[in-house]
């Protein structure tokens, strides 16, 4: 091979065919050896630290990846229910009362931007629904959510939430996975990776999607990312229950049981030949769980034994068809919590491309109509779910999270009927185990435009949720592509003020 001009001796050697092939072979050998050592936990990784702390790795039995595991420290919350509202519900029209908006209605203060996410902005708009005090705390809540308003003494509001993006898919990713990009594990996956589950005949993590379909980021909202596949969320809802779990009528229960027992013995015999094959053990565990679900899922999806009073409280009947379907999803969520499922994620809203009309809380035009339609679906069933869980004592050991990806602007868009995306201030609330009740943390400014007091990031929010589940967000990590990855990346602080 002739030497090109201007190459250093090192460059000449690298382009020499024999040296190049030799170097490449050594590199491949080194990479292969590193992979083998890593798979056998023989690499010296104990020296790695995250934020000055050594990682805490859950001891996961590949033969039973769903086994319950201890938390990093003792907390009352053993399970978590996440109620997620895709599309960005307006905080200034629900829980974040701003009298200045009524005073300045129709005006445009110079301090507010002229252009936002979707284009030119209009004038300040007062809330589209009246606010009234509720509960012993006198919390101001709008008439849009009359049922949730009755429970504000049980809620812990965070009014100073902020996020890093104005776009819905990235916003959903950021709230649910800690990153705007796809491919990272969801909150529920991190929790089940760390803690496993008490429900050995049901998935550790269930995602109950909106009757209209998936949210914008789809399965990424409950995906496992680079964590083992056992910890991804299992997707089903009351409208579309799994249709392949029922035993064929031609097969007796005794014959079905016998078949499963034979399969179990054959799997055990095969696994005995490969005792160190974690992937094989994980696949067998997944198949065994699927077999158990043939019995557990049809039973838990059957709402026929719920009382008429319960169905009425949840609003299964007497409202829109969508409210009835979402109400059934709320009952399903309660049942899954009762059965010991570690994480349940309940969605109220879907991707607008998945159907016609209003599908989520995104309200760039005619917010009076779009928010009202969504509230009719969400308010009554959600309030009934929380009241039912409280009455049954489930909130003593369950953390409930009510969240969205960002807020909406205090002024209208130039069309005069909708509010644009607002990543600088929005509201979420917590209730149940481990949090203060009847409490509000943080404040947005007088317009509800920016977080002004105790600004809270999505990193802080997720750090706090993990803490409430007994997990140190700085030490719950997974080694991936040379980095100790975690839900909160390299950020986040626990909001101690909201802890009970």
C-alpha positions in Angstrom: 0.0 0.0 0.0 1.5 3.4 -1.0 1.7 6.0 1.8 -0.5 9.1 1.3 1.2 12.4 1.7 1.3 14.3 5.0 0.7 11.2 7.2 2.7 10.8 10.4 4.5 7.5 11.0 1.6 6.6 13.4 -0.9 7.3 10.6 1.2 5.2 8.2 1.2 2.3 10.6 -2.6 2.5 11.1 -3.2 2.3 7.4 -0.9 -0.7 7.0 -3.2 -3.6 6.3 -1.4 -6.1 8.5 -1.2 -3.8 11.5 -4.8 -2.6 10.9 -6.1 -6.2 11.0 -4.1 -7.1 14.0 -5.3 -4.1 15.9 -8.9 -4.7 15.0 -8.6 -8.4 16.1 -7.2 -7.4 19.5 -9.9 -4.8 19.9 -12.7 -7.3 19.1 -11.1 -9.8 21.5 -11.0 -7.1 24.2 -14.6 -6.1 23.7 -15.8 -9.7 23.8 -13.8 -10.4 27.0 -15.3 -7.3 28.6 -18.8 -8.4 27.7 -18.2 -11.8 29.2 -16.8 -10.4 32.4 -19.6 -7.9 32.7 -22.3 -10.6 32.2 -20.7 -12.6 35.0 -20.4 -9.5 37.3 -16.6 -9.9 37.3 -15.7 -6.4 36.2 -14.4 -4.0 38.9 -17.4 -1.8 38.9 -17.7 -1.3 42.6 -15.6 1.8 42.3 -18.2 3.6 40.2 -20.2 6.2 42.0 -23.1 8.4 41.3 -23.1 11.8 43.0 -20.5 10.5 45.4 -22.7 7.5 46.3 -22.2 3.9 45.3 -25.1 2.3 43.4 -27.6 0.0 45.0 -28.3 -2.9 42.7 -31.4 -5.0 43.4 -30.7 -8.7 43.7 -32.9 -10.0 40.9 -33.4 -13.8 40.6 -33.7 -14.5 36.9 -35.9 -17.4 37.7 -38.3 -15.1 39.4 -37.7 -11.5 38.3 -41.0 -10.3 39.8 -40.2 -11.4 43.4 -40.8 -8.7 46.0 -37.6 -7.0 47.0 -36.9 -4.6 49.9 -36.8 -0.9 49.5 -33.7 1.2 50.3 -35.4 2.5 53.4 -38.8 1.9 55.1 -41.7 4.0 54.0 -45.5 3.6 54.2 -46.0 3.5 50.4 -45.8 0.0 48.9 -47.6 0.6 45.7 -48.2 3.6 43.4 -51.0 4.7 41.1 -50.1 7.3 38.5 -53.0 9.2 36.9 -51.6 10.8 33.8 -53.4 13.5 31.7 -51.8 13.8 28.3 -52.3 17.0 26.4 -51.5 19.4 29.3 -54.4 20.5 31.5 -54.6 24.2 32.2 -53.5 24.9 35.7 -54.9 28.5 35.6 -58.4 27.0 34.9 -58.3 24.3 37.5 -56.2 24.4 40.7 -53.9 27.5 40.4 -56.1 30.5 41.3 -54.8 33.8 39.9 -57.1 36.8 40.7 -54.9 39.0 38.5 -56.2 37.2 35.4 -59.7 38.5 36.1 -58.4 41.9 36.9 -56.4 42.1 33.7 -58.7 40.2 31.4 -58.4 41.4 27.9 -55.2 43.3 28.5 -51.6 42.4 27.4 -48.9 43.3 29.9 -45.6 44.1 28.2 -43.8 41.6 30.4 -45.5 38.7 28.7 -44.2 37.2 25.4 -45.6 38.2 22.0 -44.9 34.8 20.5 -45.2 31.3 22.1 -45.1 27.7 21.0 -47.8 27.9 18.3 -47.3 31.5 17.2 -48.5 35.0 18.1 -50.1 35.4 21.5 -53.3 37.2 22.4 -54.5 39.0 25.5 -54.8 37.9 29.1 -57.9 35.7 29.7 -59.6 35.2 33.0 -60.3 31.6 34.0 -63.1 30.1 31.9 -64.7 28.7 35.0 -65.3 30.4 38.4 -63.1 29.5 41.3 -64.6 28.8 44.8 -63.1 27.8 48.2 -63.3 24.1 49.1 -62.7 22.0 52.2 -61.4 23.1 55.6 -58.3 24.5 53.9 -60.4 26.8 51.7 -58.5 25.7 48.7 -59.6 27.6 45.6 -60.7 25.2 42.8 -62.6 26.0 39.6 -66.0 24.7 38.8 -64.5 22.6 36.0 -63.7 19.9 38.5 -66.5 19.9 41.1 -65.9 16.3 42.2 -62.2 16.5 42.8 -62.8 19.8 44.5 -64.5 18.1 47.3 -61.3 16.2 48.2 -58.7 18.9 48.3 -58.1 18.4 52.0 -56.5 15.1 51.0 -54.3 16.5 48.3 -50.7 17.8 48.3 -50.4 20.3 45.4 -47.2 21.3 43.7 -47.9 24.6 42.0 -44.3 25.4 40.8 -43.7 22.6 38.3 -41.5 23.2 35.3 -40.3 21.1 32.4 -37.6 21.3 29.7 -39.8 21.2 26.6 -42.9 22.7 25.0 -43.7 19.7 22.8 -46.1 17.0 23.8 -44.2 13.8 22.9 -41.0 15.1 24.5 -43.0 16.4 27.5 -44.6 13.0 28.1 -41.2 11.3 27.8 -39.7 13.8 30.2 -42.3 13.4 32.9 -42.6 9.6 32.6 -38.9 8.6 31.8 -36.8 11.6 32.9 -35.5 12.3 29.4 -37.0 14.0 26.4 -35.6 11.4 24.0 -37.1 7.9 23.6 -35.5 4.7 24.8 -35.2 5.3 28.5 -37.0 3.3 31.2 -40.2 4.7 32.6 -40.9 5.5 36.2 -42.9 2.4 36.6 -40.2 0.2 35.2 -37.6 1.7 37.6 -39.9 1.0 40.5 -40.6 -2.6 39.6 -36.9 -3.2 38.7 -36.1 -2.1 42.3 -39.0 -3.6 44.2 -40.6 -6.4 42.2 -44.2 -7.0 43.2 -46.5 -8.7 45.7 -48.8 -9.9 43.0 -47.3 -13.1 41.5 -50.2 -13.9 39.2 -50.4 -10.5 37.7 -47.9 -8.2 36.0 -45.8 -6.0 38.3 -46.6 -2.9 36.3 -49.9 -2.3 34.4 -50.6 0.6 32.1 -54.3 1.2 31.6 -54.5 3.3 28.5 -57.3 5.7 27.5 -60.3 4.0 25.8 -59.3 6.1 22.7 -55.8 4.6 22.4 -52.2 5.4 23.4 -50.9 8.8 24.3 -48.5 10.6 21.9 -45.4 8.9 23.1 -47.1 5.6 23.0 -45.6 2.7 24.8 -42.5 4.7 25.7 -44.6 6.2 28.5 -44.5 2.7 30.2 -41.6 1.1 28.4 -38.6 -0.6 30.0 -36.0 1.1 27.9 -32.7 -0.6 28.5 -33.9 -2.3 31.7 -34.7 -6.0 31.4 -37.9 -6.7 29.4 -39.6 -8.1 32.5 -40.1 -4.6 33.8 -42.0 -3.0 31.0 -45.6 -2.1 31.6 -48.3 -4.5 30.5 -50.9 -2.7 28.5 -54.6 -3.4 28.8 -57.9 -1.6 29.7 -61.5 -2.4 30.5 -62.7 -1.5 27.0 -60.3 -3.9 25.2 -59.5 -6.8 27.6 -57.1 -9.5 26.4 -59.2 -11.8 24.3 -56.8 -14.8 24.2 -56.8 -15.7 27.9 -60.0 -17.7 28.2 -59.8 -21.4 28.2 -61.4 -23.0 25.1 -64.8 -24.5 26.0 -63.6 -27.8 24.5 -60.8 -28.0 27.1 -61.7 -29.0 30.7 -60.1 -27.2 33.6 -58.5 -30.5 34.7 -56.9 -31.0 31.3 -55.8 -27.4 31.2 -54.2 -27.7 34.6 -52.5 -31.0 33.6 -51.0 -29.4 30.4 -49.6 -26.5 32.4 -48.0 -28.9 34.9 -46.3 -30.8 32.2 -45.0 -27.6 30.6 -43.7 -26.5 34.0 -41.8 -29.8 34.4 -40.4 -29.7 30.9 -39.2 -26.1 31.4 -37.6 -27.0 34.7 -35.8 -29.9 33.1 -34.6 -27.8 30.2 -33.4 -25.0 32.5 -31.5 -27.5 34.6 -29.3 -28.1 31.5 -28.4 -24.4 31.4 -28.4 -23.3 35.0 -26.5 -20.0 34.3 -28.7 -18.8 31.4 -30.4 -15.8 32.8 -32.2 -15.0 29.5 -33.7 -18.5 29.4 -34.8 -18.3 33.0 -36.4 -14.9 32.3 -38.3 -16.2 29.3 -39.6 -19.1 31.3 -40.7 -16.8 34.1 -42.5 -14.6 31.6 -44.3 -17.6 30.1 -45.3 -18.9 33.5 -46.7 -15.4 34.4 -48.7 -15.5 31.2 -50.1 -18.8 32.2 -51.1 -17.5 35.6 -52.8 -14.5 33.9 -55.1 -16.9 32.1 -56.8 -17.3 35.5 -56.2 -13.9 37.1 -56.9 -11.4 34.3 -60.4 -12.6 33.2 -61.5 -12.5 36.9 -60.1 -9.0 37.6 -61.6 -7.6 34.3 -65.0 -8.9 35.1 -66.9 -6.0 36.7 -70.2 -7.8 37.0 -69.8 -8.4 40.7 -69.5 -4.7 41.5 -72.5 -3.2 43.2 -74.8 -0.8 41.4 -73.9 1.8 44.0 -70.2 1.5 43.0 -71.0 1.7 39.3 -73.1 4.8 40.0 -70.4 6.5 42.1 -67.8 6.0 39.4 -70.1 7.2 36.7 -70.1 4.1 34.6 -73.6 5.0 33.5 -75.5 8.2 33.0 -72.8 10.2 31.2 -70.9 10.0 27.9 -69.8 6.7 26.5 -66.2 7.7 27.0 -66.8 8.6 30.7 -68.3 5.2 31.2 -65.3 3.5 29.6 -62.8 5.6 31.6 -64.9 4.9 34.8 -64.5 1.2 34.2 -60.7 1.7 33.8 -60.8 3.5 37.2 -62.5 0.4 38.8 -59.9 -1.8 37.1 -57.1 0.4 38.6 -58.5 0.0 42.1 -58.8 -3.8 41.6 -55.2 -4.1 40.5 -54.0 -2.1 43.5 -56.2 -4.4 45.7 -54.4 -7.5 44.2 -51.0 -6.1 45.0 -49.8 -4.8 41.6 -46.8 -2.6 42.4 -47.4 0.1 39.8 -50.6 1.1 38.0 -50.5 3.9 35.4 -53.9 5.2 34.4 -54.2 7.5 31.3 -56.9 10.1 30.7 -56.2 11.2 27.1 -54.7 9.8 23.9 -52.9 10.8 20.8 -55.2 13.1 18.8 -54.3 11.2 15.6 -55.9 8.1 17.1 -59.5 9.2 16.7 -61.9 12.0 15.8 -62.8 15.0 18.0 -61.3 15.7 21.5 -58.9 13.0 22.6 -56.9 14.8 25.3 -56.3 18.0 27.2 -54.6 19.9 24.3 -56.7 23.1 23.9 -55.2 25.4 21.3 -58.7 26.5 20.3 -62.1 26.5 22.0 -60.8 25.6 25.4 -64.2 26.2 26.9 -65.5 23.2 24.9 -62.4 20.9 24.8 -61.6 21.1 28.5 -65.2 20.7 29.5 -65.4 17.5 27.4 -62.3 16.1 29.0 -63.3 17.1 32.5 -66.7 15.3 32.0 -64.7 12.2 31.3 -62.1 12.5 34.0 -63.5 14.3 37.1 -66.2 12.1 38.5 -64.6 8.7 37.9 -61.2 9.9 39.3 -62.8 11.4 42.4 -64.7 8.2 42.9 -61.6 6.1 42.5 -59.7 8.2 45.2 -62.7 8.1 47.6 -63.1 4.4 47.1 -59.5 3.7 47.7 -59.6 5.8 50.9 -62.7 4.1 52.1 -61.1 0.7 51.6 -57.9 1.7 53.4 -55.8 1.4 50.2 -54.4 4.9 50.5 -52.5 3.9 53.7 -50.0 2.0 51.6 -50.5 3.5 48.1 -49.0 6.7 46.7 -51.3 8.4 44.1 -49.8 10.8 41.5 -51.9 13.1 39.4 -49.8 14.6 36.6 -49.6 16.2 33.2 -46.6 17.2 30.9 -46.9 21.0 31.2 -49.4 23.8 31.8 -51.1 26.3 29.6 -50.6 30.1 29.1 -52.5 32.7 31.1 -53.2 34.5 27.8 -55.0 33.4 24.7 -53.5 32.5 21.4 -54.2 34.9 18.5 -57.3 32.9 17.6 -58.8 34.2 20.8 -60.2 30.8 22.0 -57.4 28.6 23.2 -54.3 28.6 25.5 -50.8 27.6 24.3 -48.3 25.3 25.9 -46.6 26.6 29.1 -43.5 24.7 30.3 -42.6 27.4 32.8 -45.4 26.7 35.3 -48.0 23.9 35.9 -49.6 22.0 38.7 -49.6 18.4 39.8 -50.8 16.8 43.0 -50.0 13.8 45.2 -52.2 12.0 47.7 -52.1 8.9 49.8 -49.2 7.3 51.6 -46.3 9.4 52.8 -47.4 12.9 51.7 -48.9 15.9 53.5 -52.6 16.4 53.1 -54.3 19.7 52.5 -51.0 21.3 51.6 -49.7 23.4 48.7 -46.0 23.7 47.8 -44.5 26.4 45.5 -46.2 29.2 43.7 -46.3 30.5 40.1 -46.2 34.3 39.5 -49.3 36.5 39.6 -50.2 35.4 36.1 -49.5 31.7 36.4 -46.9 32.2 33.7 -43.7 31.2 35.5 -42.8 29.3 38.6 -41.9 32.0 41.2 -41.5 30.4 44.5 -39.8 27.0 45.1 -39.3 26.2 41.4 -39.7 22.5 40.9 -38.3 20.5 38.0 -39.5 17.2 36.7 -36.2 15.8 38.1 -37.2 16.9 41.6 -40.7 15.5 41.1 -39.4 12.1 40.1 -36.8 12.1 42.8 -39.6 12.7 45.3 -41.7 10.0 43.9 -38.9 7.5 44.2 -38.2 8.6 47.8 -41.8 8.1 48.7 -41.5 4.5 47.4 -38.4 4.0 49.6 -35.8 4.5 46.9 -32.8 6.8 46.7 -32.9 8.3 43.3 -29.1 8.8 43.3 -28.4 5.2 44.0 -31.0 3.4 42.0 -29.0 3.0 38.7 -28.5 0.6 35.8 -25.1 0.4 34.0 -25.8 1.0 30.3 -23.4 2.0 27.5 -20.6 3.0 30.0 -22.8 5.1 32.2 -24.7 4.6 35.5 -28.1 5.6 34.2 -30.9 6.7 36.5 -34.4 8.2 36.3 -33.2 11.6 37.3 -30.1 11.6 35.1 -27.6 13.8 37.1 -30.2 16.1 38.6 -33.0 16.3 41.1 -33.6 16.9 44.8 -36.3 15.4 47.0 -38.9 17.9 47.9 -38.8 17.3 51.7 -41.5 19.9 52.4 -44.2 17.6 50.9 -43.3 14.6 53.0 -45.6 13.7 55.8 
